[in-house]
Amino acid sequence: MNHLKSPRFAALAGFYLFIASSGIARAWPPSVAGDELAVWQAAVTAVAEEQPERTIKVWYYESDFSTVTYISSAISDPDRPDYCGLSYEDAKSMFAQLKEVSTVTVVVSSEMAEAVGYRLGTKKNSRIPYVALSRVVFDKDRTRAWLSVDLNGQKGSLVRVDKVDGQWRKAARCAGWQTAG
């Protein structure tokens, strides 16, 4: 029997064609690499070192910052002439870019997390200290980068990371937030 002409094959082929054309079969969120990965690794390491009261050893597996209320509310004083190394207009542009790029989720691989001494977590459990990161926005020269950091869903900040002598290092914590609770 020719399997290509069987009704079962035709039904399966039709189903897969429907899935592919409908957008249901989206690829798993893309991985991150290059400078964005280096910024992530520098940021997660620096932020965790600042939390001596609660050792962070888990890195949440997604960069899912699709709800951007923390980012929006993090501009605590928009009238300042200098905000995290940016003018007011540049800061507004950076925030808009941060919101936009953070709508595209990327996945942290276990290799990314383990390379800087973390385990990969797939659940946000407030009893187990974890860190989650947004996507990254770079300046035009790719020597400064900004991202949003979430610590256990309870507090977080915007972080600026600068490239110094070829290495990304945390330069500033620009705005912080803390949730009630």
N, C-alpha and C positions, 0 to 999 in steps of 0.2 A: 504494500500500500504506500502511496506517495504521501508522506507526512505534510508536505507543503499544501496539499489540496484538502486535507482533513478539516472538518468543521471546527474541531477543537483548536487547531493551529490558527485558523482564520479568526476565531474569537479572541485568542490570546494576542495575536498581532494587532487586532483592532483595539483591544484594551490598552496595550502599550502605546499605540499611536495616539489614542485619546489622552492618556496620561502625559505624554511628551508635548502634545500640542496645547493642552489646557494649562500648562504651567504648574500642575500639581507636582510633577517630578522635578522640582528644582534641585540643583546640585546642592549637596551639603555645603554649608557656608564655607567660603574659601579660607585657606590658611594664610597666615601672615608671614612675611619674610623681610629680609634686608634691613633697612633702617628702622622700619616700624617695629620689627621684632627686637632689634637692639634697644630701641627706646622703651618698649614694654619691659624688657628684662632689667634695664637700668632703673626704671620707675618702681617696679615691684620690689626690687631689692632695697632701694633707698627708703621707700615707704614702710616696708616691714621693719627695717632697722630703727625707725622712729617710734615703734610701738613696743617698748621694752616691757610694759605691763602685761602684754598679751601677745605671745609669740605667734606670728603668722607663718604658717607652713603650707597653706592650701591656696592654690590659684584657681579661681573659678574658670571653667572650661570655655565659656563664651564671652564675647565682648558685647553683650546685649545691653545697650544703653538706649533702647528704643523709647523709653519714657525719660524725657530729658528735663524733668522738673528740677532736678538737682543742678544741672548745668545752668538752666535759666536763672535759678535763684542764687547762683554762686557769685554773680556780679554784685558785690555788697555795696560798692560806692562808685557808680558809673561816672561820676563827675570828676574823679581823679584824673589828672593829666597823664599819669603813667600807670598802667595796669599790667603787672606781670611782664614788664619789659616792652609793653606796647602802648601806643597812644590810644586815646579813647576810641577813635574810628577804627584803628587796626584791631583793637580788642573786640569791638562789635563784629567785625568781619571774621575774626578767629572763632568767636562763639557760634556764629552762623555756620561756619565750615565744620566745627566740631559737632554740632547738632546734625548736620547733613551726613557726614561720614559715619557717624555713630548709628545711623539707621541701617547700615549694612553690617550684619553680624559676621564676625570671623571666629574661627574655632582655635583654641589653644591646644596644641598637641602635648602629649605627655613629655616628649623630648624637649619642647620649649620650656616647660615648667621645671623639669628635672635638671636642665642645664644650669639653672641658677638656684638649685637646692629646694625646690618646692614639689609637693604632690599635686596632682590634678584633681580638682573636686568637681563633681557633676551636680551637686545639690548645694543650695544656699542654706546653711544651717548656722544660725546665730550663735550656737554654743561652740562651734568649731571655727576659730578665727580664719577668715578667708579674705582674699583681695580679688576684686574684679576691675578690669580696665576697659575704658572706652577705646575707640579707634584713635588715631593720632593725626594731628594737624601740624604740618611743617611750615616754616617760613620759606620764602622764595629761594634762599641759599641752602636750605636743608641743614642749617647749623643750630636751629632752635626748634623745639617741638612742644606741643601742649596736648595734654590728655586729661581725662577725668578718671578719678580713682574712687572706688567704693570699698569701704572696709566694713564687712559684715552687715551691710544694709543699714548701718547705724550712724556712720559718719563717713566723710570723704572730703575730697578737695580737687581742685584743678592743679595740675603740676606742670611746671616748665622744666624741660630737660634740654641741656645744651651739649653740643658736640665739641669736646675739648681734646686736642691732640689725637683725633680719630676715635675717641671713645665717648659714648653718651653718658652723661652724669646729671643727676638731679640738680637744678639750679635754684628753684623756688617753688614754694607752695603758695599759689596765688589766691585762692579763695577756699574757704572751708565751709562745711555744713555739718549739722548734726540733727538727726531725726529725734523727735520726742519719743521717749520710751525707755 
